[in-house]
Amino acid sequence: MTMELGTDKTALVVVDMQNSYCRDGGRMAKLGFPWERLQAAEPGCIKMVAAARKAGIPVIYTQYVYQEDFKDGGFIVDEIMPGLKDVGLCALGTWDAEILETLKPEPNDAVIQKNRPSAFYATQLESMLAAMKIRNLVFCGVTTNMCVETTVRDACQRDFRCFVVSDAVGEVEDDRSEVALMTMGFFFARVMTTGEVLDSWKVELENVA
Amino acid sequence: MTIELGKENCALIVVDMQNGFLEPKGSMGQLGFDTGKLAAATPGVQRLVAGARKAKVPVFWTRYVYEPDFRDGGVQVEEIMPMLKDVNLCVQGTWDAEIHEDMAPEKGDVIIDKNRPSSFYATRLESYLRAQGIENIVVCGVTTNICVETTVRDASQRSYRTFVVRDAVGEVDDFRHETSLKAMEYLFARVMSVNDVLDSWGVELSNAA
């Protein structure tokens, strides 16, 4: 039995496609992470956004943003990865925190700012989804094992039907990428390709990026 | 820089050490999962619980519990893993849902029932932790990649200093076990051994299991 995806009560969630993660000058690059592996999610995300627009599906962007002095960083920043503070990752108001120019939200798209991996924890996402009567969430973005997976775990526990687009997500390490997709498929989501999502939405893109 | 653990403001959380997960004739065993790999967490959990008693660290037990008709199962039961229903996984009031007799919850321990992987989502756990001024959480139990990891992600995001005990958690698949520990260590927790934890608490067990 396959969990079916359609266009009804469905939203696309584009997770953290920001300069910080996906551009050479971003802070992840500064920390020495292979940012190209995250940028690899960009064409898939562009395709997903274009398809969602065509199918009339709302697009929701998430954006990782910390206060300039990282007073909102907590255990994750203060103790686990203090490097984030040293480089000023995704600090409020900086180029680093901005969503990629190629995926720039349109006026009516929702942008959910967060300072934790999950887009559900202490954000406006859930009330927005309830108001919009959304039941199905399609996820793309970065990083597969961190913010995408934490958000998907939270979404599924809240009984949203979750779909993760395997060729529109990115992670810096192969083993974590593989296990993240395996884990989400095991108990939290259906893992699909962009092609399969487009078919489910009955959308064709003429000029595929 | 090591993330230090002490016994002040510390709690031990023992996740889902139930017959359904640990016993070969339990529901996970009936589904063909290798419960031996989950039961392997038992000696470590026993030592942590004994250490916590000595150090006067409060112990919280979580139990996965579903309604007999699974009306609380949601997407995970209805669509992702319908076979959980076929084997009556952890149904309220059954042997399957009971904490395994090798564990020893005592009067005064808090038992948190949940019907989702996270011990935080829609449970009473956080109110107890707040009321008791808990800032540090040591997590053990099963399964590493699902309920332990989902709980750890949630604890860390809530800025609890979070510690996972490598030799007191268990998963049915070795690759998922190892990579899950790696993912938790990457952004959510410090991974320690049982001995490290006991040392940090300043306790010695006379008859180490």
Boltz contact constraints between the chains, C-beta under 6 A:
constraints:
  - contact:
      token1: [A, 3]
      token2: [B, 79]
      max_distance: 6.0
  - contact:
      token1: [A, 74]
      token2: [B, 159]
      max_distance: 6.0
  - contact:
      token1: [A, 75]
      token2: [B, 156]
      max_distance: 6.0
  - contact:
      token1: [A, 75]
      token2: [B, 159]
      max_distance: 6.0
  - contact:
      token1: [A, 75]
      token2: [B, 161]
      max_distance: 6.0
  - contact:
      token1: [A, 76]
      token2: [B, 156]
      max_distance: 6.0
  - contact:
      token1: [A, 79]
      token2: [B, 3]
      max_distance: 6.0
  - contact:
      token1: [A, 80]
      token2: [B, 187]
      max_distance: 6.0
  - contact:
      token1: [A, 116]
      token2: [B, 157]
      max_distance: 6.0
  - contact:
      token1: [A, 121]
      token2: [B, 157]
      max_distance: 6.0
  - contact:
      token1: [A, 145]
      token2: [B, 183]
      max_distance: 6.0
  - contact:
      token1: [A, 146]
      token2: [B, 187]
      max_distance: 6.0
  - contact:
      token1: [A, 150]
      token2: [B, 153]
      max_distance: 6.0
  - contact:
      token1: [A, 153]
      token2: [B, 150]
      max_distance: 6.0
  - contact:
      token1: [A, 156]
      token2: [B, 75]
      max_distance: 6.0
  - contact:
      token1: [A, 157]
      token2: [B, 116]
      max_distance: 6.0
  - contact:
      token1: [A, 157]
      token2: [B, 121]
      max_distance: 6.0
  - contact:
      token1: [A, 159]
      token2: [B, 74]
      max_distance: 6.0
  - contact:
      token1: [A, 159]
      token2: [B, 75]
      max_distance: 6.0
  - contact:
      token1: [A, 161]
      token2: [B, 75]
      max_distance: 6.0
  - contact:
      token1: [A, 175]
      token2: [B, 179]
      max_distance: 6.0
  - contact:
      token1: [A, 176]
      token2: [B, 183]
      max_distance: 6.0
  - contact:
      token1: [A, 179]
      token2: [B, 176]
      max_distance: 6.0
  - contact:
      token1: [A, 179]
      token2: [B, 179]
      max_distance: 6.0
  - contact:
      token1: [A, 183]
      token2: [B, 145]
      max_distance: 6.0
  - contact:
      token1: [A, 187]
      token2: [B, 80]
      max_distance: 6.0
  - contact:
      token1: [A, 187]
      token2: [B, 146]
      max_distance: 6.0
